[in-house]
Amino acid sequence: MNAIATPNAEQAQQDIVEEFAFFGDWTERYQYLIDLGKQLPPLADELKTEDYRVHGCQSMVWLAPSVHGDKLHFQAASDSAIVSGLIALVLRVYSDRPAREIVATEPRFIEAIGLAKHLSPTRSNGLAAMLAKLKAYAAATLNT
């Protein structure tokens, strides 16, 4: 048994909710989002292609899946600091999970931390597009 257990998607969402509860206002939360985005590993230029581009985002966003055993791993990047932070949250919940768990997991953390009320309509649309693309990748692996 591993000494360090990776939390499941629900636990990852709960961890995010608890982290955001530490911040008193949205200025601090946005700064935390930006800081999370800065910690994303860089995305290789060969993955920044039209195939991996997430449409529906005002900023440029790429989401590249890969399959490792029964789990899907996602790499992603954006040219926007706040969107990069959103990507970091999404990857914590959905990356390195079995496809079935990805498809079944609703992104409760978005509402729970108040993101739904504090994102511009274009960022909300972009986040929804990113989640839809991620779930579509997972669903496709279930059908192969």
Protein Blocks (a to p, Z undefined) as FASTA:
>chain_A
ZZbdcddfklmmmmmmmmmmmpmblklmmmmmmmmmmmpccddfklmcfklpcghiabdc
ddddddehjaccdddddfbfklmmmmmmmmmmmgopafklmmmpccfklmmnommmmpcf
klmmmmmmmmmmmmmmmmmmmmZZ
